[in-house]
Amino acid sequence: MGMGTRFFLVDDGDNVRRFPLSRFERLRREDPKESLPEFADKRVRCAHAILELSGRKPVEMIRLEYFVLSFDSQGRLDRSERERAKELAVHMVPPYTDQAAAETVVDAKHHFAKK
């Protein structure tokens, strides 16, 4: 028994096609030789399945994730969209506060508001 992963892309006609992990990694790493021109300027639905395998055959689905990939005009992952997604993810995390430091910090907003 082992674990495996599979990626799938869903085109505009709702056709599901398996997409090799190696190609996905090259796209993610922004390899200049890797692109999908058929998806240029499109948002493409994707599925990522984590499977339990027996003899390289899937026997159980452990996890299934869905997401959307945005492609630029050359069929590469849209960098600006990825940066925006990273920024949104950072804003979802609550700020870290050291409890000891929080006790010594004085809330002076009202003093600055007067000025």
Number of C-alpha atoms within 10 A of each C-alpha: 11 11 14 16 17 14 19 18 18 15 16 11 6 9 9 14 12 13 15 12 14 9 15 15 12 15 18 15 11 15 12 9 8 17 20 15 14 11 20 18 16 19 16 16 17 20 17 18 17 17 19 18 16 13 8 11 12 16 12 12 14 12 11 13 10 11 10 13 16 19 22 19 13 14 18 24 26 20 14 11 14 14 11 11 12 11 11 11 10 11 10 8 8 7 8 6 8 8 8 8 8 10 8 8 8 7 8 8 8 8 8 7 7 6 5
